Amino acid sequence: MMLSRRELIKLGALSGSGVLLGEKATELLSKAEAAAQRTPGFYPLNDPENQIYSVCLQCNTGCPTKVKIYEGAVA
């Protein structure tokens, strides 16, 4: 079986891509399993009730700000 240079390069690129994809897929699956096993803790600052959106008044641009409030104080 004779392979042209072009076919050899295509075959090498295809096999290299397959190896890389297989390696990354197992890595991503292990990370997903580890994330699923972690128990998420309660983070009260993520509640919309504890967030206030405002605007900075230091200049005329009016940059948006998000202030998080926890137990009546700015956190």
MOPAC internal coordinates of N, CA, C and O (Angstrom, degrees):
PM7 1SCF
backbone

  N    0.0000 0     0.00 0     0.00 0    0    0    0
  C    1.4542 1     0.00 0     0.00 0    1    0    0
  C    1.5313 1   107.86 1     0.00 0    2    1    0
  O    1.2310 1   121.13 1   -59.10 1    3    2    1
  N    1.2981 1   115.45 1   120.90 1    3    2    1
  C    1.4586 1   121.46 1  -179.68 1    5    3    2
  C    1.5252 1   109.73 1   -98.46 1    6    5    3
  O    1.2310 1   120.92 1   -49.99 1    7    6    5
  N    1.3011 1   115.84 1   130.01 1    7    6    5
  C    1.4607 1   121.38 1   176.71 1    9    7    6
  C    1.5196 1   108.52 1  -109.51 1   10    9    7
  O    1.2310 1   121.55 1   -46.02 1   11   10    9
  N    1.3026 1   114.65 1   133.98 1   11   10    9
  C    1.4603 1   117.83 1   173.88 1   13   11   10
  C    1.5289 1   108.47 1   -78.56 1   14   13   11
  O    1.2310 1   120.92 1   -14.22 1   15   14   13
  N    1.2850 1   115.84 1   165.78 1   15   14   13
  C    1.4565 1   120.47 1   179.61 1   17   15   14
  C    1.5263 1   110.58 1   -60.31 1   18   17   15
  O    1.2310 1   120.31 1   139.34 1   19   18   17
  N    1.3049 1   117.01 1   -40.66 1   19   18   17
  C    1.4630 1   122.04 1  -179.63 1   21   19   18
  C    1.5276 1   110.92 1   -63.66 1   22   21   19
  O    1.2310 1   120.29 1   136.17 1   23   22   21
  N    1.3332 1   117.04 1   -43.83 1   23   22   21
  C    1.4658 1   120.67 1   178.71 1   25   23   22
  C    1.5221 1   111.10 1   -65.25 1   26   25   23
  O    1.2310 1   120.48 1   142.34 1   27   26   25
  N    1.3265 1   116.68 1   -37.66 1   27   26   25
  C    1.4613 1   120.46 1   178.59 1   29   27   26
  C    1.5283 1   111.13 1   -64.21 1   30   29   27
  O    1.2310 1   120.50 1   137.43 1   31   30   29
  N    1.3196 1   116.65 1   -42.57 1   31   30   29
  C    1.4675 1   120.33 1   178.67 1   33   31   30
  C    1.5265 1   110.28 1   -65.72 1   34   33   31
  O    1.2310 1   119.97 1   137.98 1   35   34   33
  N    1.3266 1   117.66 1   -42.02 1   35   34   33
  C    1.4688 1   120.91 1   177.93 1   37   35   34
  C    1.5200 1   110.96 1   -61.28 1   38   37   35
  O    1.2310 1   120.76 1   135.56 1   39   38   37
  N    1.3377 1   116.15 1   -44.44 1   39   38   37
  C    1.4545 1   120.61 1  -179.33 1   41   39   38
  C    1.5277 1   111.21 1   -64.63 1   42   41   39
  O    1.2310 1   120.48 1   139.27 1   43   42   41
  N    1.3293 1   116.70 1   -40.73 1   43   42   41
  C    1.4652 1   120.43 1   177.83 1   45   43   42
  C    1.5199 1   112.34 1   -64.94 1   46   45   43
  O    1.2310 1   120.66 1   138.18 1   47   46   45
  N    1.3296 1   116.35 1   -41.82 1   47   46   45
  C    1.4637 1   119.87 1   178.71 1   49   47   46
  C    1.5187 1   110.82 1   -66.03 1   50   49   47
  O    1.2310 1   120.42 1   140.28 1   51   50   49
  N    1.3224 1   116.80 1   -39.72 1   51   50   49
  C    1.4625 1   120.72 1   179.97 1   53   51   50
  C    1.5204 1   111.13 1   -65.72 1   54   53   51
  O    1.2310 1   120.26 1   135.35 1   55   54   53
  N    1.3231 1   117.11 1   -44.65 1   55   54   53
  C    1.4634 1   119.27 1  -179.56 1   57   55   54
  C    1.5291 1   111.08 1   -68.55 1   58   57   55
  O    1.2310 1   119.90 1   141.72 1   59   58   57
  N    1.3240 1   117.80 1   -38.28 1   59   58   57
  C    1.4652 1   120.39 1   176.90 1   61   59   58
  C    1.5127 1   112.02 1   -63.96 1   62   61   59
  O    1.2310 1   120.64 1   140.09 1   63   62   61
  N    1.3180 1   116.37 1   -39.91 1   63   62   61
  C    1.4673 1   120.52 1   177.79 1   65   63   62
  C    1.5153 1   110.85 1   -65.09 1   66   65   63
  O    1.2310 1   120.56 1   140.27 1   67   66   65
  N    1.3221 1   116.54 1   -39.73 1   67   66   65
  C    1.4657 1   120.11 1   178.81 1   69   67   66
  C    1.5128 1   112.29 1   -63.36 1   70   69   67
  O    1.2310 1   120.68 1   137.67 1   71   70   69
  N    1.3243 1   116.31 1   -42.33 1   71   70   69
  C    1.4670 1   120.41 1   178.82 1   73   71   70
  C    1.5225 1   110.19 1   -64.59 1   74   73   71
  O    1.2310 1   120.49 1   134.18 1   75   74   73
  N    1.3174 1   116.67 1   -45.82 1   75   74   73
  C    1.4610 1   120.79 1  -179.58 1   77   75   74
  C    1.5233 1   111.26 1   -63.09 1   78   77   75
  O    1.2310 1   120.48 1   136.91 1   79   78   77
  N    1.3178 1   116.68 1   -43.09 1   79   78   77
  C    1.4623 1   120.74 1   179.85 1   81   79   78
  C    1.5193 1   111.03 1   -64.39 1   82   81   79
  O    1.2310 1   120.35 1   137.56 1   83   82   81
  N    1.3232 1   116.93 1   -42.44 1   83   82   81
  C    1.4605 1   120.27 1   178.77 1   85   83   82
  C    1.5143 1   112.29 1   -63.66 1   86   85   83
  O    1.2310 1   120.58 1   140.16 1   87   86   85
  N    1.3216 1   116.49 1   -39.84 1   87   86   85
  C    1.4615 1   120.53 1  -179.88 1   89   87   86
  C    1.5230 1   111.11 1   -67.46 1   90   89   87
  O    1.2310 1   120.35 1   135.38 1   91   90   89
  N    1.3228 1   116.93 1   -44.62 1   91   90   89
  C    1.4627 1   120.52 1  -179.54 1   93   91   90
  C    1.5220 1   111.52 1   -68.77 1   94   93   91
  O    1.2310 1   120.18 1   146.09 1   95   94   93
  N    1.3337 1   117.26 1   -33.91 1   95   94   93
  C    1.4659 1   120.06 1  -179.71 1   97   95   94
  C    1.5223 1   110.45 1   -64.54 1   98   97   95
  O    1.2310 1   120.04 1   136.65 1   99   98   97
  N    1.3276 1   117.53 1   -43.35 1   99   98   97
  C    1.4643 1   119.29 1   178.90 1  101   99   98
  C    1.5221 1   110.82 1   -66.90 1  102  101   99
  O    1.2310 1   120.24 1   143.67 1  103  102  101
  N    1.3232 1   117.15 1   -36.33 1  103  102  101
  C    1.4662 1   120.60 1   177.84 1  105  103  102
  C    1.5275 1   110.68 1   -64.30 1  106  105  103
  O    1.2310 1   120.40 1   135.75 1  107  106  105
  N    1.3303 1   116.84 1   -44.25 1  107  106  105
  C    1.4571 1   120.32 1   179.69 1  109  107  106
  C    1.5223 1   111.68 1   -66.56 1  110  109  107
  O    1.2310 1   120.16 1   141.93 1  111  110  109
  N    1.3247 1   117.29 1   -38.07 1  111  110  109
  C    1.4605 1   119.97 1   177.99 1  113  111  110
  C    1.5219 1   111.27 1   -65.08 1  114  113  111
  O    1.2310 1   119.84 1   139.85 1  115  114  113
  N    1.3190 1   117.91 1   -40.15 1  115  114  113
  C    1.4616 1   119.55 1   179.32 1  117  115  114
  C    1.5249 1   110.94 1   -67.54 1  118  117  115
  O    1.2310 1   120.19 1   143.50 1  119  118  117
  N    1.3364 1   117.25 1   -36.50 1  119  118  117
  C    1.4648 1   119.66 1   176.33 1  121  119  118
  C    1.5240 1   111.02 1   -66.59 1  122  121  119
  O    1.2310 1   120.19 1   141.58 1  123  122  121
  N    1.3206 1   117.25 1   -38.42 1  123  122  121
  C    1.4616 1   120.75 1   179.62 1  125  123  122
  C    1.5233 1   110.71 1   -66.52 1  126  125  123
  O    1.2310 1   120.28 1   140.13 1  127  126  125
  N    1.3273 1   117.06 1   -39.87 1  127  126  125
  C    1.4609 1   120.20 1   177.92 1  129  127  126
  C    1.5246 1   110.99 1   -65.36 1  130  129  127
  O    1.2310 1   120.18 1   139.78 1  131  130  129
  N    1.3192 1   117.26 1   -40.22 1  131  130  129
  C    1.4645 1   120.68 1   178.99 1  133  131  130
  C    1.5234 1   110.67 1   -65.59 1  134  133  131
  O    1.2310 1   120.22 1   141.74 1  135  134  133
  N    1.3239 1   117.19 1   -38.26 1  135  134  133
  C    1.4627 1   120.43 1   178.88 1  137  135  134
  C    1.5194 1   110.92 1   -68.84 1  138  137  135
  O    1.2310 1   120.16 1   145.69 1  139  138  137
  N    1.3239 1   117.30 1   -34.31 1  139  138  137
  C    1.4639 1   120.42 1   179.79 1  141  139  138
  C    1.5260 1   111.09 1   -70.47 1  142  141  139
  O    1.2310 1   120.01 1   149.18 1  143  142  141
  N    1.3260 1   117.60 1   -30.82 1  143  142  141
  C    1.4560 1   120.58 1  -179.33 1  145  143  142
  C    1.5201 1   112.37 1   -76.96 1  146  145  143
  O    1.2310 1   120.50 1   154.71 1  147  146  145
  N    1.3242 1   116.64 1   -25.29 1  147  146  145
  C    1.4627 1   119.91 1   178.20 1  149  147  146
  C    1.5205 1   109.36 1   -68.04 1  150  149  147
  O    1.2310 1   120.67 1   -46.53 1  151  150  149
  N    1.3021 1   116.32 1   133.47 1  151  150  149
  C    1.4576 1   119.41 1   177.18 1  153  151  150
  C    1.5180 1   108.49 1   -89.75 1  154  153  151
  O    1.2310 1   120.18 1   -56.59 1  155  154  153
  N    1.3064 1   117.27 1   123.41 1  155  154  153
  C    1.4624 1   118.88 1  -179.63 1  157  155  154
  C    1.5209 1   110.67 1   -71.57 1  158  157  155
  O    1.2310 1   120.71 1   -48.67 1  159  158  157
  N    1.3055 1   116.25 1   131.33 1  159  158  157
  C    1.4532 1   121.34 1   177.33 1  161  159  158
  C    1.5224 1   110.52 1   -86.28 1  162  161  159
  O    1.2310 1   120.93 1   -16.86 1  163  162  161
  N    1.2805 1   115.82 1   163.14 1  163  162  161
  C    1.4575 1   120.48 1   179.89 1  165  163  162
  C    1.5179 1   108.70 1   -78.37 1  166  165  163
  O    1.2310 1   120.18 1   -53.73 1  167  166  165
  N    1.2994 1   117.27 1   126.27 1  167  166  165
  C    1.4603 1   123.32 1   178.64 1  169  167  166
  C    1.5194 1   107.28 1  -121.66 1  170  169  167
  O    1.2310 1   119.69 1   -82.66 1  171  170  169
  N    1.3376 1   118.20 1    97.34 1  171  170  169
  C    1.4650 1   120.68 1  -171.98 1  173  171  170
  C    1.5231 1   114.21 1   -66.08 1  174  173  171
  O    1.2310 1   119.69 1   160.38 1  175  174  173
  N    1.3340 1   118.19 1   -19.62 1  175  174  173
  C    1.4618 1   119.14 1  -178.41 1  177  175  174
  C    1.5259 1   112.38 1   -73.99 1  178  177  175
  O    1.2310 1   119.84 1   169.10 1  179  178  177
  N    1.3380 1   117.91 1   -10.90 1  179  178  177
  C    1.4616 1   120.58 1   176.93 1  181  179  178
  C    1.5210 1   112.40 1   -82.45 1  182  181  179
  O    1.2310 1   119.89 1   165.65 1  183  182  181
  N    1.3082 1   117.81 1   -14.35 1  183  182  181
  C    1.4644 1   120.27 1   179.09 1  185  183  182
  C    1.5224 1   110.14 1   -66.69 1  186  185  183
  O    1.2310 1   119.90 1   -44.78 1  187  186  185
  N    1.3213 1   117.80 1   135.22 1  187  186  185
  C    1.4669 1   120.13 1   177.75 1  189  187  186
  C    1.5256 1   112.62 1   -60.64 1  190  189  187
  O    1.2310 1   120.27 1   154.84 1  191  190  189
  N    1.3269 1   117.09 1   -25.16 1  191  190  189
  C    1.4671 1   120.30 1   179.15 1  193  191  190
  C    1.5268 1   111.28 1   -66.64 1  194  193  191
  O    1.2310 1   120.26 1   156.12 1  195  194  193
  N    1.3267 1   117.10 1   -23.88 1  195  194  193
  C    1.4628 1   121.56 1  -176.67 1  197  195  194
  C    1.5213 1   112.84 1  -101.56 1  198  197  195
  O    1.2310 1   119.84 1  -163.52 1  199  198  197
  N    1.3256 1   117.92 1    16.48 1  199  198  197
  C    1.4586 1   121.45 1  -179.66 1  201  199  198
  C    1.5175 1   110.03 1  -126.14 1  202  201  199
  O    1.2310 1   121.16 1   -43.38 1  203  202  201
  N    1.3203 1   115.39 1   136.62 1  203  202  201
  C    1.4623 1   121.44 1   177.13 1  205  203  202
  C    1.5221 1   107.64 1  -124.75 1  206  205  203
  O    1.2310 1   120.68 1   -52.31 1  207  206  205
  N    1.3190 1   116.30 1   127.69 1  207  206  205
  C    1.4629 1   121.43 1   176.86 1  209  207  206
  C    1.5175 1   108.20 1   -95.82 1  210  209  207
  O    1.2310 1   120.93 1   -46.08 1  211  210  209
  N    1.3188 1   115.83 1   133.92 1  211  210  209
  C    1.4491 1   121.01 1  -177.32 1  213  211  210
  C    1.5238 1   108.95 1  -144.32 1  214  213  211
  O    1.2310 1   121.23 1    10.14 1  215  214  213
  N    1.3253 1   115.25 1  -169.86 1  215  214  213
  C    1.4556 1   122.09 1  -179.87 1  217  215  214
  C    1.5193 1   108.08 1  -130.58 1  218  217  215
  O    1.2310 1   120.56 1   -42.81 1  219  218  217
  N    1.3267 1   116.54 1   137.19 1  219  218  217
  C    1.4580 1   122.16 1   176.46 1  221  219  218
  C    1.5269 1   108.61 1   -72.49 1  222  221  219
  O    1.2310 1   120.39 1   -44.03 1  223  222  221
  N    1.3222 1   116.85 1   135.97 1  223  222  221
  C    1.4573 1   121.70 1  -177.83 1  225  223  222
  C    1.5276 1   112.52 1  -109.90 1  226  225  223
  O    1.2310 1   119.83 1  -160.22 1  227  226  225
  N    1.3329 1   117.92 1    19.78 1  227  226  225
  C    1.4557 1   120.93 1  -178.30 1  229  227  226
  C    1.5267 1   112.93 1   -74.09 1  230  229  227
  O    1.2310 1   120.02 1   155.44 1  231  230  229
  N    1.3366 1   117.56 1   -24.56 1  231  230  229
  C    1.4634 1   121.22 1   178.28 1  233  231  230
  C    1.5315 1   108.15 1  -146.92 1  234  233  231
  O    1.2310 1   120.30 1     6.61 1  235  234  233
  N    1.3100 1   117.02 1  -173.39 1  235  234  233
  C    1.4635 1   120.61 1  -177.73 1  237  235  234
  C    1.5239 1   113.96 1   -84.07 1  238  237  235
  O    1.2310 1   119.64 1   176.66 1  239  238  237
  N    1.3176 1   118.29 1    -3.34 1  239  238  237
  C    1.4630 1   120.64 1  -177.94 1  241  239  238
  C    1.5198 1   111.48 1   -70.67 1  242  241  239
  O    1.2310 1   119.76 1   139.87 1  243  242  241
  N    1.3141 1   118.06 1   -40.13 1  243  242  241
  C    1.4637 1   121.64 1   179.33 1  245  243  242
  C    1.5186 1   112.36 1    73.95 1  246  245  243
  O    1.2310 1   120.21 1  -128.17 1  247  246  245
  N    1.3222 1   117.20 1    51.83 1  247  246  245
  C    1.4614 1   121.38 1  -179.56 1  249  247  246
  C    1.5287 1   110.06 1   -64.59 1  250  249  247
  O    1.2310 1   120.12 1   -41.40 1  251  250  249
  N    1.3349 1   117.38 1   138.60 1  251  250  249
  C    1.4687 1   119.79 1   179.65 1  253  251  250
  C    1.5254 1   111.08 1   -73.12 1  254  253  251
  O    1.2310 1   120.86 1   -35.68 1  255  254  253
  N    1.3180 1   115.96 1   144.32 1  255  254  253
  C    1.4578 1   121.71 1   176.28 1  257  255  254
  C    1.5165 1   108.94 1  -131.57 1  258  257  255
  O    1.2310 1   120.96 1   -27.90 1  259  258  257
  N    1.3276 1   115.76 1   152.10 1  259  258  257
  C    1.4558 1   121.61 1   175.92 1  261  259  258
  C    1.5195 1   106.83 1  -124.00 1  262  261  259
  O    1.2310 1   120.47 1   -61.79 1  263  262  261
  N    1.3116 1   116.70 1   118.21 1  263  262  261
  C    1.4581 1   122.29 1  -178.48 1  265  263  262
  C    1.5196 1   108.02 1  -105.12 1  266  265  263
  O    1.2310 1   120.93 1   -48.94 1  267  266  265
  N    1.3270 1   115.83 1   131.06 1  267  266  265
  C    1.4599 1   120.76 1   178.06 1  269  267  266
  C    1.5205 1   108.86 1  -103.45 1  270  269  267
  O    1.2310 1   121.23 1   -46.00 1  271  270  269
  N    1.3205 1   115.26 1   134.00 1  271  270  269
  C    1.4626 1   121.50 1  -176.86 1  273  271  270
  C    1.5218 1   108.61 1  -116.98 1  274  273  271
  O    1.2310 1   120.83 1   -48.06 1  275  274  273
  N    1.3307 1   116.02 1   131.94 1  275  274  273
  C    1.4534 1   121.30 1   178.11 1  277  275  274
  C    1.5165 1   108.47 1  -133.77 1  278  277  275
  O    1.2310 1   120.62 1   -58.41 1  279  278  277
  N    1.3025 1   116.42 1   121.59 1  279  278  277
  C    1.4606 1   124.26 1  -179.07 1  281  279  278
  C    1.5192 1   111.50 1    54.10 1  282  281  279
  O    1.2310 1   120.16 1  -137.10 1  283  282  281
  N    1.3213 1   117.30 1    42.90 1  283  282  281
  C    1.4492 1   122.72 1   174.37 1  285  283  282
  C    1.5153 1   115.82 1    82.09 1  286  285  283
  O    1.2310 1   119.46 1  -179.07 1  287  286  285
  N    1.3213 1   118.64 1     0.93 1  287  286  285
  C    1.4630 1   121.64 1  -179.64 1  289  287  286
  C    1.5266 1   109.57 1  -125.37 1  290  289  287
  O    1.2310 1   121.60 1   -25.11 1  291  290  289
  N    1.3265 1   114.54 1   154.89 1  291  290  289
  C    1.4583 1   119.33 1   177.44 1  293  291  290
  C    1.5222 1   108.61 1   -68.94 1  294  293  291
  O    1.2310 1   121.03 1   -49.89 1  295  294  293
  N    1.3236 1   115.63 1   130.11 1  295  294  293
  C    1.4713 1   119.85 1  -177.94 1  297  295  294
  C    1.5063 1   110.77 1  -101.19 1  298  297  295
  O    1.2310 1   120.10 1   180.00 1  299  298  297

